[in-house]
């Protein structure tokens, strides 16, 4: 399925803003992304398997919070990073 990657995480995807990944759940998809792009999952998910505070995940333009969410091959996943600064 299509995964949209924000600019701050594109160093993991060789600067690609859109990549393909597979998985029957959101958790599976993130493991597949990490297999293809090592280190990416850690930037999205904490050591406690929770979505990091500054990350928002959307499936088909609806925000999701559960990694156990079932996915379909036609789904589109978007990763959003919150902006911060000082």
N, C-alpha and C positions, 0 to 999 in steps of 0.2 A: 504494500500500500504506500501511498505518497505521504512523506513526512517533510514538513516545512521547517527548516532550521534557521534560527535567528542569526544575525551577523556575528554577535559575540561568541557563538559556538561553532562557527564555520571553520575555524582552524582545525577542528577535529575531522571535518568532512571534506578536506581539500578545497575549501572555499565554496562548496556547493550549497546553494540555498534550498535545494530540494533533493531528497534522496529516497530510495525505496527500502522498505523493511517488511518483515513478515512477523506474524504472531497472532495467536488466538485471543490474547488479552493484551492490555496495555503493558503489563509487566513483561510479557514475552517479547513484545515489540521492542521495548527498551533494551532487553538482553541481546536481541538481534542487532540493534544499532550498535551496541557496545562491541559485539563480535566483529562487526564491519569497521567500526570507528572507535578503537580502544580509547577509553577514558571519557567518552561522551556521557555515558550513563551516570558516572559519579558527579558530573556537573548538574545533573537533573534530579537525582535521587540521593537521599542521605544514607548513612550507614544503617539506619533503622528502617529502611525501605519506605520512606515517605518522600513526597514531592517537596523539594526545597522551597523555602518561603518566597524567594524571589523568582520562582519559575511558575508559570501557568501552562497547563496543557489543555488543548482543545481538540475534540474529535467532532468532525463535521460542524465546526464553528460553535460548539457548545462546550463550555468549560467543564472539565472532569477532575475529580479528586481521588478516585479509586483506581488503583493499579490493577484490580481484578476485573475491570470493565471488559466485557467481550467486544472483540473487534471483527469486522468483516473486511474481506480483501478490497472492497470498493471504498472503504473509509479513508478520510484524510485527517492526519494528525498534525497539529501545529504546536510548536514549542515557542513560548513567549518568555523573554527575560525582562524583569522589571529594570527600569533605569534608576541609577543612583548617582550621586555626585556630591560635591561639597563646595 
